[in-house]
Amino acid sequence: MGMDYKLLIDSAALAGTIMLENGAEIYRVEETIDYMLRTSGLKTIQAFVVSTGFMISLDDPGIDALTVVRRVNKKSTNLNAIAQVNDISRRFYKGSISLEETFSQLKHLDRTQYPWWLKDICTVLVVTFFTGMYGGSWMDMIFTGIVGMFLALWLHAGNRIGLNPLIKDLVASIVISVVASFMVHLYPSGHMNLIIVGSIMVLVPGAAITNAIRDTLHGDYASGNANILQAFTEAAMIALGVYVGLLFTGAVM
């Protein structure tokens, strides 16, 4: 019995969607889709991927052409999910698992690497030690830890509401600057600039900038420029949020 080309192209599309949703580089997504489609042995295999979606196609004189287009709006960073998709696609390409098993494993992929409470604890610890790294005192680090708790609460609320990532970052930076201003107002020995800088580090789009540079170096200029624009827009929203929060609390005139 021949290969089910419809299932193959659906499996490749599912793999590409998962990778794009979880922050994979464009060249890595194209490479994964391409390797999966090669197993068909067909004459024409095409994969065109950009940061917001992709189009893949299978064609051969002996079959009707198959084309799949996917729009990807959801964005996050989950390297564990990317690694799992890479592992599944490699095993499929080598023939270790069947096409049906590949689709099933992709469909039921566990994207939750860590429990929510551990992520919140890490958020608090990361912002706390960033402040220490930038020269903050123990008091500054304690204040930053408190700010981190409010930040974690807001990030939970923003995800539950389903806010646009830019708006969520804007409000998060407002929360950071307002709480930091309040803490320094109560305890003037704290350094508000160090508390704010340490706290916003978890919001800075470092992974997006790195991916944009790697995409550009691989010749994916459209996706690279789009990701750079997105990263700097996020950075601008974070800076705007800090300013608005300080303006609201009277820390700047």
C-alpha positions as a Markdown table, in Angstrom:
| # | Residue | x | y | z |
|---|---|---|---|---|
| 1 | Met | 0.0 | 0.0 | 0.0 |
| 2 | Gly | 1.4 | 3.5 | -0.9 |
| 3 | Met | 2.0 | 6.4 | 1.4 |
| 4 | Asp | -0.9 | 8.5 | 2.5 |
| 5 | Tyr | 0.3 | 11.9 | 1.1 |
| 6 | Lys | -2.6 | 13.8 | 2.7 |
| 7 | Leu | -1.6 | 12.5 | 6.1 |
| 8 | Leu | 2.0 | 13.2 | 5.4 |
| 9 | Ile | 1.4 | 16.9 | 4.4 |
| 10 | Asp | -0.9 | 17.3 | 7.4 |
| 11 | Ser | 1.8 | 15.9 | 9.7 |
| 12 | Ala | 4.4 | 18.2 | 8.3 |
| 13 | Ala | 2.0 | 21.2 | 8.6 |
| 14 | Leu | 1.3 | 20.3 | 12.3 |
| 15 | Ala | 5.1 | 20.0 | 13.0 |
| 16 | Gly | 5.7 | 23.4 | 11.4 |
| 17 | Thr | 2.8 | 25.0 | 13.3 |
| 18 | Ile | 4.0 | 23.7 | 16.7 |
| 19 | Met | 7.6 | 25.0 | 16.0 |
| 20 | Leu | 6.5 | 28.4 | 14.8 |
| 21 | Glu | 4.1 | 28.8 | 17.8 |
| 22 | Asn | 7.0 | 28.0 | 20.2 |
| 23 | Gly | 9.6 | 30.3 | 18.8 |
| 24 | Ala | 11.7 | 28.2 | 16.4 |
| 25 | Glu | 13.9 | 29.9 | 13.8 |
| 26 | Ile | 12.5 | 30.0 | 10.2 |
| 27 | Tyr | 15.3 | 27.9 | 8.7 |
| 28 | Arg | 14.7 | 25.2 | 11.3 |
| 29 | Val | 11.0 | 25.1 | 10.5 |
| 30 | Glu | 11.6 | 24.8 | 6.8 |
| 31 | Glu | 14.3 | 22.1 | 7.4 |
| 32 | Thr | 12.0 | 20.0 | 9.5 |
| 33 | Ile | 9.1 | 20.2 | 7.0 |
| 34 | Asp | 11.4 | 19.5 | 4.1 |
| 35 | Tyr | 12.9 | 16.4 | 5.8 |
| 36 | Met | 9.4 | 15.0 | 6.5 |
| 37 | Leu | 8.2 | 15.6 | 3.0 |
| 38 | Arg | 11.2 | 14.0 | 1.4 |
| 39 | Thr | 10.0 | 10.6 | 2.6 |
| 40 | Ser | 7.2 | 10.8 | 0.0 |
| 41 | Gly | 9.7 | 10.4 | -2.8 |
| 42 | Leu | 7.7 | 12.8 | -5.0 |
| 43 | Lys | 9.2 | 15.0 | -7.6 |
| 44 | Thr | 8.2 | 18.4 | -6.3 |
| 45 | Ile | 8.5 | 19.3 | -2.6 |
| 46 | Gln | 8.1 | 23.0 | -1.6 |
| 47 | Ala | 8.1 | 24.7 | 1.8 |
| 48 | Phe | 7.8 | 28.5 | 2.2 |
| 49 | Val | 7.9 | 29.7 | 5.8 |
| 50 | Val | 7.6 | 33.2 | 7.2 |
| 51 | Ser | 7.2 | 34.4 | 10.8 |
| 52 | Thr | 3.4 | 34.5 | 10.6 |
| 53 | Gly | 2.7 | 31.3 | 8.7 |
| 54 | Phe | 3.8 | 28.9 | 5.9 |
| 55 | Met | 2.8 | 27.2 | 2.7 |
| 56 | Ile | 3.8 | 23.7 | 1.8 |
| 57 | Ser | 3.2 | 21.7 | -1.4 |
| 58 | Leu | 3.5 | 18.2 | -2.8 |
| 59 | Asp | 3.3 | 17.5 | -6.5 |
| 60 | Asp | 4.1 | 14.7 | -8.9 |
| 61 | Pro | 2.9 | 13.6 | -12.4 |
| 62 | Gly | 1.2 | 10.7 | -10.8 |
| 63 | Ile | -0.9 | 12.5 | -8.2 |
| 64 | Asp | -3.0 | 15.6 | -7.8 |
| 65 | Ala | -1.1 | 18.5 | -6.2 |
| 66 | Leu | -1.5 | 18.9 | -2.5 |
| 67 | Thr | -1.1 | 22.3 | -0.9 |
| 68 | Val | -1.5 | 23.4 | 2.7 |
| 69 | Val | -1.5 | 27.0 | 4.0 |
| 70 | Arg | -1.3 | 27.8 | 7.7 |
| 71 | Arg | -1.6 | 31.1 | 9.5 |
| 72 | Val | 0.2 | 31.2 | 12.9 |
| 73 | Asn | -0.7 | 33.9 | 15.3 |
| 74 | Lys | 0.1 | 32.4 | 18.7 |
| 75 | Lys | 3.7 | 33.0 | 19.8 |
| 76 | Ser | 5.6 | 31.9 | 22.8 |
| 77 | Thr | 9.1 | 30.5 | 23.6 |
| 78 | Asn | 9.1 | 26.8 | 24.5 |
| 79 | Leu | 12.4 | 25.1 | 23.5 |
| 80 | Asn | 11.2 | 21.8 | 24.9 |
| 81 | Ala | 8.3 | 21.6 | 22.4 |
| 82 | Ile | 10.7 | 22.5 | 19.5 |
| 83 | Ala | 13.1 | 19.7 | 20.7 |
| 84 | Gln | 10.3 | 17.2 | 20.8 |
| 85 | Val | 9.2 | 18.0 | 17.3 |
| 86 | Asn | 12.8 | 17.7 | 16.1 |
| 87 | Asp | 13.1 | 14.3 | 17.7 |
| 88 | Ile | 9.8 | 13.0 | 16.3 |
| 89 | Ser | 10.6 | 14.3 | 12.7 |
| 90 | Arg | 14.1 | 12.7 | 12.8 |
| 91 | Arg | 12.8 | 9.4 | 13.9 |
| 92 | Phe | 10.2 | 9.5 | 11.2 |
| 93 | Tyr | 12.7 | 10.4 | 8.5 |
| 94 | Lys | 14.9 | 7.5 | 9.6 |
| 95 | Gly | 12.0 | 5.1 | 9.5 |
| 96 | Ser | 12.0 | 4.4 | 13.3 |
| 97 | Ile | 8.3 | 5.3 | 13.5 |
| 98 | Ser | 5.4 | 5.1 | 11.1 |
| 99 | Leu | 3.5 | 8.1 | 9.6 |
| 100 | Glu | 0.5 | 7.3 | 11.7 |
| 101 | Glu | 2.6 | 7.3 | 14.9 |
| 102 | Thr | 4.3 | 10.5 | 13.9 |
| 103 | Phe | 1.0 | 12.3 | 13.4 |
| 104 | Ser | -0.3 | 10.9 | 16.7 |
| 105 | Gln | 2.8 | 11.9 | 18.7 |
| 106 | Leu | 2.7 | 15.4 | 17.2 |
| 107 | Lys | -1.1 | 15.7 | 17.9 |
| 108 | His | -0.6 | 14.7 | 21.6 |
| 109 | Leu | 2.6 | 16.5 | 22.2 |
| 110 | Asp | 3.0 | 17.6 | 25.8 |
| 111 | Arg | 4.0 | 21.3 | 25.6 |
| 112 | Thr | 4.0 | 21.8 | 29.4 |
| 113 | Gln | 7.6 | 21.4 | 30.6 |
| 114 | Tyr | 7.3 | 22.9 | 34.0 |
| 115 | Pro | 4.4 | 23.5 | 36.4 |
| 116 | Trp | 3.1 | 27.1 | 36.7 |
| 117 | Trp | 4.2 | 27.5 | 40.3 |
| 118 | Leu | 7.8 | 26.7 | 39.4 |
| 119 | Lys | 7.7 | 29.2 | 36.6 |
| 120 | Asp | 6.5 | 31.9 | 39.0 |
| 121 | Ile | 9.2 | 31.1 | 41.5 |
| 122 | Cys | 11.8 | 31.3 | 38.8 |
| 123 | Thr | 10.4 | 34.7 | 37.7 |
| 124 | Val | 10.8 | 36.0 | 41.2 |
| 125 | Leu | 14.3 | 34.6 | 41.6 |
| 126 | Val | 15.4 | 35.8 | 38.2 |
| 127 | Val | 14.4 | 39.4 | 38.7 |
| 128 | Thr | 15.8 | 39.4 | 42.2 |
| 129 | Phe | 19.3 | 38.2 | 41.1 |
| 130 | Phe | 19.3 | 40.5 | 38.1 |
| 131 | Thr | 19.1 | 43.4 | 40.4 |
| 132 | Gly | 21.9 | 42.0 | 42.5 |
| 133 | Met | 24.0 | 41.5 | 39.3 |
| 134 | Tyr | 23.5 | 45.2 | 38.4 |
| 135 | Gly | 24.9 | 46.2 | 41.8 |
| 136 | Gly | 21.8 | 46.4 | 43.9 |
| 137 | Ser | 21.9 | 45.9 | 47.7 |
| 138 | Trp | 20.2 | 43.2 | 49.6 |
| 139 | Met | 17.3 | 45.6 | 50.3 |
| 140 | Asp | 17.0 | 46.3 | 46.5 |
| 141 | Met | 16.9 | 42.6 | 45.8 |
| 142 | Ile | 14.2 | 42.0 | 48.4 |
| 143 | Phe | 12.1 | 44.9 | 46.9 |
| 144 | Thr | 12.7 | 43.4 | 43.4 |
| 145 | Gly | 11.4 | 40.0 | 44.6 |
| 146 | Ile | 8.2 | 41.7 | 45.8 |
| 147 | Val | 7.9 | 43.4 | 42.4 |
| 148 | Gly | 8.4 | 40.0 | 40.8 |
| 149 | Met | 5.5 | 38.6 | 42.7 |
| 150 | Phe | 3.2 | 41.3 | 41.3 |
| 151 | Leu | 4.6 | 40.8 | 37.9 |
| 152 | Ala | 4.0 | 37.0 | 38.0 |
| 153 | Leu | 0.4 | 37.7 | 39.1 |
| 154 | Trp | -0.2 | 40.1 | 36.2 |
| 155 | Leu | 1.3 | 37.7 | 33.6 |
| 156 | His | -1.1 | 35.0 | 34.8 |
| 157 | Ala | -4.0 | 37.4 | 34.5 |
| 158 | Gly | -2.9 | 38.6 | 31.1 |
| 159 | Asn | -2.6 | 35.1 | 29.8 |
| 160 | Arg | -6.0 | 34.2 | 31.1 |
| 161 | Ile | -7.6 | 37.3 | 29.6 |
| 162 | Gly | -5.9 | 36.6 | 26.3 |
| 163 | Leu | -4.4 | 40.0 | 25.8 |
| 164 | Asn | -2.2 | 41.0 | 22.9 |
| 165 | Pro | 1.5 | 40.4 | 23.9 |
| 166 | Leu | 2.3 | 44.1 | 23.3 |
| 167 | Ile | -0.5 | 45.3 | 25.6 |
| 168 | Lys | 0.5 | 42.6 | 28.2 |
| 169 | Asp | 4.1 | 43.8 | 28.2 |
| 170 | Leu | 3.0 | 47.5 | 28.4 |
| 171 | Val | 0.8 | 46.8 | 31.4 |
| 172 | Ala | 3.4 | 44.6 | 33.0 |
| 173 | Ser | 6.0 | 47.3 | 32.8 |
| 174 | Ile | 3.5 | 49.8 | 34.3 |
| 175 | Val | 2.9 | 47.4 | 37.2 |
| 176 | Ile | 6.7 | 47.1 | 37.7 |
| 177 | Ser | 7.3 | 50.8 | 37.8 |
| 178 | Val | 4.3 | 51.5 | 40.0 |
| 179 | Val | 5.1 | 48.9 | 42.6 |
| 180 | Ala | 8.8 | 49.8 | 42.6 |
| 181 | Ser | 7.9 | 53.5 | 43.1 |
| 182 | Phe | 5.6 | 52.5 | 46.0 |
| 183 | Met | 8.3 | 50.4 | 47.6 |
| 184 | Val | 11.0 | 53.1 | 47.4 |
| 185 | His | 8.5 | 55.7 | 48.7 |
| 186 | Leu | 8.0 | 53.6 | 51.8 |
| 187 | Tyr | 11.7 | 52.7 | 52.2 |
| 188 | Pro | 13.8 | 55.6 | 50.6 |
| 189 | Ser | 17.0 | 53.5 | 51.0 |
| 190 | Gly | 16.1 | 51.5 | 47.9 |
| 191 | His | 17.3 | 52.3 | 44.4 |
| 192 | Met | 14.3 | 52.5 | 42.1 |
| 193 | Asn | 16.4 | 52.4 | 38.9 |
| 194 | Leu | 18.0 | 49.1 | 39.8 |
| 195 | Ile | 14.7 | 47.6 | 41.0 |
| 196 | Ile | 13.0 | 48.5 | 37.7 |
| 197 | Val | 15.9 | 47.4 | 35.5 |
| 198 | Gly | 16.2 | 44.0 | 37.2 |
| 199 | Ser | 12.4 | 43.5 | 37.0 |
| 200 | Ile | 12.0 | 44.2 | 33.3 |
| 201 | Met | 14.7 | 41.8 | 32.3 |
| 202 | Val | 12.2 | 38.9 | 32.1 |
| 203 | Leu | 10.1 | 40.9 | 29.6 |
| 204 | Val | 13.0 | 41.8 | 27.3 |
| 205 | Pro | 12.6 | 39.9 | 24.0 |
| 206 | Gly | 16.1 | 38.5 | 23.9 |
| 207 | Ala | 15.1 | 35.2 | 22.2 |
| 208 | Ala | 13.2 | 37.1 | 19.5 |
| 209 | Ile | 16.2 | 39.3 | 18.7 |
| 210 | Thr | 18.5 | 36.2 | 18.6 |
| 211 | Asn | 16.2 | 34.4 | 16.2 |
| 212 | Ala | 15.9 | 37.5 | 14.0 |
| 213 | Ile | 19.7 | 37.7 | 13.7 |
| 214 | Arg | 19.9 | 33.9 | 12.9 |
| 215 | Asp | 17.2 | 34.1 | 10.3 |
| 216 | Thr | 18.9 | 37.1 | 8.7 |
| 217 | Leu | 22.2 | 35.2 | 8.6 |
| 218 | His | 20.5 | 32.3 | 6.9 |
| 219 | Gly | 19.1 | 34.5 | 4.2 |
| 220 | Asp | 15.5 | 34.8 | 5.5 |
| 221 | Tyr | 15.5 | 38.6 | 5.3 |
| 222 | Ala | 11.7 | 39.0 | 5.4 |
| 223 | Ser | 11.3 | 37.0 | 8.6 |
| 224 | Gly | 14.4 | 38.4 | 10.1 |
| 225 | Asn | 13.3 | 42.0 | 9.5 |
| 226 | Ala | 9.8 | 41.2 | 10.8 |
| 227 | Asn | 11.2 | 39.6 | 14.0 |
| 228 | Ile | 13.6 | 42.5 | 14.6 |
| 229 | Leu | 10.7 | 45.0 | 14.2 |
| 230 | Gln | 8.5 | 43.0 | 16.6 |
| 231 | Ala | 11.4 | 42.7 | 19.1 |
| 232 | Phe | 12.1 | 46.4 | 19.1 |
| 233 | Thr | 8.4 | 47.2 | 19.2 |
| 234 | Glu | 8.1 | 45.1 | 22.4 |
| 235 | Ala | 11.1 | 46.9 | 23.8 |
| 236 | Ala | 9.5 | 50.2 | 23.1 |
| 237 | Met | 6.3 | 49.2 | 24.8 |
| 238 | Ile | 8.2 | 48.1 | 27.8 |
| 239 | Ala | 10.0 | 51.4 | 28.0 |
| 240 | Leu | 6.7 | 53.3 | 27.5 |
| 241 | Gly | 5.1 | 51.3 | 30.3 |
| 242 | Val | 7.9 | 52.2 | 32.7 |
| 243 | Tyr | 7.5 | 55.9 | 31.8 |
| 244 | Val | 3.8 | 55.8 | 32.2 |
| 245 | Gly | 4.1 | 54.1 | 35.6 |
| 246 | Leu | 6.6 | 56.6 | 36.9 |
| 247 | Leu | 4.5 | 59.4 | 35.5 |
| 248 | Phe | 1.5 | 58.0 | 37.3 |
| 249 | Thr | 3.3 | 57.8 | 40.6 |
| 250 | Gly | 4.9 | 61.3 | 40.3 |
| 251 | Ala | 8.4 | 59.9 | 40.0 |
| 252 | Val | 9.0 | 61.9 | 36.9 |
| 253 | Met | 7.6 | 65.3 | 35.9 |
